[in-house]
């Protein structure tokens, strides 16, 4: 199978590309390298530097490569840009997705796999959240992800491809940017390696569900052949607090540092975890890498 991966030079996308190549698929990576790195691209994948906001570029690649599937990982997740330059967020996350979907109508594909986010829930009414629970996005980024979900469902009916929409929890692991705005694990590790105290927003009790990037890549591989028009949660179904994350990292690094406690950000959900029973039922997926092991692997690579 030939798969086009957007954001394939980035953190999650590059691991998915590696897994696809390992399984013998032909992989085409598209990335504008705004946050991704050329060195992350698997040497056995074909690489195009370009921006999916450019419809002509997307059409040209789809016409030239004629992939069987599209795996759409590219997104802008910067909070600063979301607030100060919302048009750039909309352009990247909505226009880019629309261009891919329009191209998939002109140059038909069999499968569209998309990286959505648990942030679409806002403040979940119950935990762990299931795929059918009400959504209520609180951030501009979450709004764009929910809009993308709707567009994918519409264009799937219109063009006939099947889709799998993954709502990712907090994904962590090697190649994650310690200087980015997202990702508690790499940010903490990066600061602590420099001898700086990481900041925790609130009293440390905010929780998230953490999944290792290799497990996410495996789910994306299973979705090539399983799952027909599904929204699927990934996760351990466990809440892990920021304080516990810090403690686990400190246990590995032994820096002697303590965190700084900062004012809680009101737009953040206090607690999140996801029910991944559907992933097991539909894909046969369960996470394998436990948090302590994943943190050790991550510390070694940052």
For each residue, the residues with C-beta under 8 A, 3 or more apart:
1: 25 26 68 69 224
2: 25 26 27 28 65 66 67 68 69
3: 20 25 26 27 28 67 68 69 70 71 224
4: 28 29 30 61 62 65 67 69 70 71
5: 8 13 16 17 20 27 28 29 30 45 70 71 73
6: 13 30 31 52 70 71 72 73 74 96 100
7: 10 12 13 30 31 36 72 73 74 75 115
8: 5 13 14 16 17 27 29 30 31 36 41 45 47 73
9: 13 14 29 31 33 36 37 38 40 41 47
10: 7 13 14 31 35 36 40 73 74 175
11: 14 15 36 40 171 173 175 176 177 213
12: 7 15 16 73 115 168 171 213 216 217
13: 5 6 7 8 9 10 16 17 29 31 36 71 73 74
14: 8 9 10 11 17 18 36 40 41 42 175
15: 11 12 18 19 173 175 213 214 216 217
16: 5 8 12 13 19 20 71 73 216 217 220 221
17: 5 8 13 14 20 21 27 29 41 42 45
18: 14 15 21 22 42 217
19: 15 16 22 23 217 218 220 221
20: 3 5 16 17 23 25 27 220 221 224
21: 17 18 24 25 27 42 44 45
22: 18 19
23: 19 20 221
24: 21
25: 1 2 3 20 21 224
26: 1 2 3 46
27: 2 3 5 8 17 20 21 42 44 45 46
28: 2 3 4 5 45 46 47 48 61 65 67
29: 4 5 8 9 13 17 41 42 45 46 47 48
30: 4 5 6 7 8 48 50 52 61 74
31: 6 7 8 9 10 13 36 41 47 48 49 74
32: 36 49 50 51 52 74
33: 9 36 37 38 49
34:
35: 10 177 180
36: 7 8 9 10 11 13 14 31 32 33 40
37: 9 33 40 175
38: 9 33 41 47
39:
40: 9 10 11 14 36 37 175
41: 8 9 14 17 29 31 38 45 47
42: 14 17 18 21 27 29 45
43:
44: 21 27
45: 5 8 17 21 27 28 29 41 42
46: 26 27 28 29 65
47: 8 9 28 29 31 38 41
48: 28 29 30 31 61
49: 31 32 33
50: 30 32 54 57 61
51: 32 54 57 96
52: 6 30 32 57 58 74 96 97 99 100
53: 91 92 95 96 99
54: 50 51 57 58 99
55: 58 59 99 102 103
56: 59 60
57: 50 51 52 54 60 61
58: 52 54 55 61 62 99 100 103
59: 55 56 62 63 99 103 106 107
60: 56 57 63 64
61: 4 28 30 48 50 57 58 64 65
62: 4 58 59 65 66 67 103 104 106 107
63: 59 60 66 106 107
64: 60 61
65: 2 4 28 46 61 62
66: 2 62 63 107
67: 2 3 4 28 62 70 109
68: 1 2 3 109 110 111
69: 1 2 3 4 109 110 111 112 113 224
70: 3 4 5 6 67 100 104 109 111 112 113
71: 3 4 5 6 13 16 113 220
72: 6 7 97 100 112 113 114 115
73: 5 6 7 8 10 12 13 16 115
74: 6 7 10 13 30 31 32 52 92 96
75: 7 92 93 115 144 145
76: 81 82 88 89 92 93 141
77: 141 181 182
78: 81 82 89 181
79: 82 83 139 141 181
80: 83 84 181
81: 76 78 84 85 86 88 89
82: 76 78 79 85 86 89 139 140 141
83: 79 80 86 140
84: 80 81
85: 81 82 88 89
86: 81 82 83 89 90 140
87: 90 91
88: 76 81 85 91 92
89: 76 78 81 82 85 86 92 93 140 141 144
90: 86 87 93 94 95 144
91: 53 87 88 94 95 96
92: 53 74 75 76 88 89 95 96
93: 75 76 89 90 96 97 141 144 145 147 148
94: 90 91 97 98 144 147 148 151
95: 53 90 91 92 98 99
96: 6 51 52 53 74 91 92 93 99 100
97: 52 72 93 94 100 101 114 148 151 152
98: 94 95 101 102 151
99: 52 53 54 55 58 59 95 96 102 103
100: 6 52 58 70 72 96 97 103 104 112
101: 97 98 104 105 112 151 152 155 159
102: 55 98 99 105 106 155
103: 55 58 59 62 99 100 106 107
104: 62 70 100 101 107 108 109 112 155 159 161
105: 101 102 108 155 158 159
106: 59 62 63 102 103
107: 59 62 63 66 103 104
108: 104 105 159 160 161
109: 67 68 69 70 104 112 161
110: 68 69 161 162
111: 68 69 70 161 162 163 164 223 224
112: 69 70 72 100 101 104 109 152 156 161 162 163 164
113: 69 70 71 72 163 164 165 166 220 223 224
114: 72 97 148 149 152 163 164 165 166
115: 7 12 72 73 75 166 168
116: 120 145 146 148 149 165 166 167 168 231
117: 120 141 142 145 167 168
118: 121 129 167 168 169 209 233 235 272 274
119: 122 137 138 139 141 142 145 269
120: 116 117 135 137 142 145 146 149 167
121: 118 124 129 133 134 135 136 137 269 272
122: 119 135 136 137 138 142 269
123: 136 138 269 270
124: 121 127 129 133 269 271 272
125: 133 134
126: 129 133
127: 124 239 271 272 273
128: 209 235 237 273 274 275 276
129: 118 121 124 126 133 233 272 273 274 275
130: 133 233 275 277 278
131: 167 231 232 233 278
132:
133: 121 124 125 126 129 130
134: 121 125
135: 120 121 122 146
136: 121 122 123
137: 119 120 121 122 142 143 145 146
138: 119 122 123 142 267 268 269
139: 79 82 119 142 143 267
140: 82 83 86 89 143 144
141: 76 77 79 82 89 93 117 119 144 145
142: 117 119 120 122 137 138 139 145 146
143: 137 139 140 146 147
144: 75 89 90 93 94 140 141 147 148
145: 75 93 116 117 119 120 137 141 142 148 149
146: 116 120 135 137 142 143 149 150
147: 93 94 143 144 150 151
148: 93 94 97 114 116 144 145 151 152
149: 114 116 120 145 146 152 153 165 231
150: 146 147 153 154
151: 94 97 98 101 147 148 154 155
152: 97 101 112 114 148 149 155 156 163 165
153: 149 150 156 157 163 229
154: 150 151 157 158
155: 101 102 104 105 151 152 158 159 161
156: 112 152 153 159 160 161 162 163 229
157: 153 154
158: 105 154 155
159: 101 104 105 108 155 156
160: 108 156
161: 104 108 109 110 111 112 155 156
162: 110 111 112 156 227 228 229
163: 111 112 113 114 152 153 156 229 230
164: 111 112 113 114 223 227 230 232
165: 113 114 116 149 152 230 231 232
166: 113 114 115 116 216 219 220 223 232 233 234
167: 116 117 118 120 131 231 232 233 234 274
168: 12 115 116 117 118 171 211 216 234
169: 118 208 209 210 211 233 234 235 236 272 273 274
170: 183 184 185 208 209 210 211
171: 11 12 168 176 210 211 212 213 216
172: 176 183 184 185 186 210 211 212 213 294 295 298
173: 11 15 176 212 213 214 294 297 298
174: 213 297 298 301 302
175: 10 11 14 15 37 40 213 301
176: 11 171 172 173 180 183 185 186 213 298 302
177: 11 35 180 183 186
178: 183 186 187 189 190 191 193 302
179: 187 190
180: 35 176 177 183 186 187
181: 77 78 79 80
182: 77
183: 170 172 176 177 178 180 186 187
184: 170 172 187 188 208 242 245
185: 170 172 176 188 189 210 245 249 295 298
186: 172 176 177 178 180 183 189 190 298 302
187: 178 179 180 183 184 190 191 198
188: 184 185 191 192 198 245 246 249
189: 178 185 186 192 193 249 253 298 299 302
190: 178 179 186 187 193 194 302
191: 178 187 188 194 196 197 198
192: 188 189 195 196 197 198 249 250 253 255 257
193: 178 189 190 253 302
194: 190 191
195: 192 255 257
196: 191 192 257
197: 191 192 257 258 259 260
198: 187 188 191 192 246 257 259 260
199: 259 260 261 262
200: 203 204 206 242 243 246 259 260 261 262
201: 206 242 262 263 264 265 268
202: 205 206 242 261 262 263 264 265 270
203: 200 243 261 264
204: 200 241 242 243 246 259 261
205: 202 241 242 243 270
206: 200 201 202 241 242 264 268 270 271
207: 239 240 241 242 270 271 272 273
208: 169 170 184 239 240 242 272 273
209: 118 128 169 170 235 236 237 238 239 240 272 273 274
210: 169 170 171 172 185 236 240 245 291 294
211: 168 169 170 171 172 215 216 234 235 236 287
212: 171 172 173 215 216 287 288 289 293 294 297
213: 11 12 15 171 172 173 174 175 176 216 217
214: 15 173 217 218 288 289
215: 211 212 218 219 234 285 287 288 289
216: 12 15 16 166 168 171 211 212 213 219 220 234
217: 12 15 16 18 19 213 214 220 221
218: 19 214 215 221 222 285 288
219: 166 215 216 222 223 232 234 279 283 285
220: 16 19 20 71 113 166 216 217 223 224
221: 16 19 20 23 217 218 224
222: 218 219 225 226 227 283 284 285
223: 111 113 164 166 219 220 226 227 232 283
224: 1 3 20 25 69 111 113 220 221
225: 222
226: 222 223 282 283 284
227: 162 164 222 223 230 232 282 283
228: 162
229: 153 156 162 163
230: 163 164 165 227 278 282
231: 116 131 149 165 167
232: 131 164 165 166 167 219 223 227 276 278 279 282 283
233: 118 129 130 131 166 167 169 274 275 276 278 279
234: 166 167 168 169 211 215 216 219 274 276 279 285 287
235: 118 128 169 209 211 238 273 274 275 276 287
236: 169 209 210 211 273 276 287 291
237: 128 209 273 274 275 276 277
238: 209 235 273
239: 127 207 208 209 271 272 273
240: 207 208 209 210 244 245 291
241: 204 205 206 207 244 245
242: 184 200 201 202 204 205 206 207 208 245 246
243: 200 203 204 205 246 247 259
244: 240 241 247 248
245: 184 185 188 210 240 241 242 248 249 295
246: 188 198 200 204 242 243 249 250 259
247: 243 244 250 251
248: 244 245 251 252 291 292 295
249: 185 188 189 192 245 246 252 253 295 299
250: 192 246 247 253 254 255 257
251: 247 248 254
252: 248 249 295 296 299
253: 189 192 193 249 250 299
254: 250 251
255: 192 195 250
256:
257: 192 195 196 197 198 250
258: 197
259: 197 198 199 200 204 243 246
260: 197 198 199 200
261: 199 200 202 203 204
262: 199 200 201 202
263: 201 202
264: 201 202 203 206 268
265: 201 202 268
266:
267: 138 139
268: 138 201 206 264 265
269: 119 121 122 123 124 138 272
270: 123 202 205 206 207
271: 124 127 206 207 239
272: 118 121 124 127 129 169 207 208 209 239 269
273: 127 128 129 169 207 208 209 235 236 237 238 239
274: 118 128 129 167 169 209 233 234 235 237
275: 128 129 130 233 235 237 278
276: 128 232 233 234 235 236 237 279 280 285 286 287
277: 130 237 280 281
278: 130 131 230 232 233 275 281 282
279: 219 232 233 234 276 282 283 285 286
280: 276 277 283 284 285 286
281: 277 278
282: 226 227 230 232 278 279
283: 219 222 223 226 227 232 279 280
284: 222 226 280
285: 215 218 219 222 234 276 279 280
286: 276 279 280
287: 211 212 215 234 235 236 276
288: 212 214 215 218
289: 212 214 215 293 294 297
290: 293 294
291: 210 236 240 248 294 295
292: 248 295 296
293: 212 289 290 296 297
294: 172 173 210 212 289 290 291 297 298
295: 172 185 245 248 249 252 291 292 298 299
296: 252 292 293 299 300
297: 173 174 212 289 293 294 300 301
298: 172 173 174 176 185 186 189 294 295 301 302
299: 189 249 252 253 295 296 302
300: 296 297
301: 174 175 297 298
302: 174 176 178 186 189 190 193 298 299
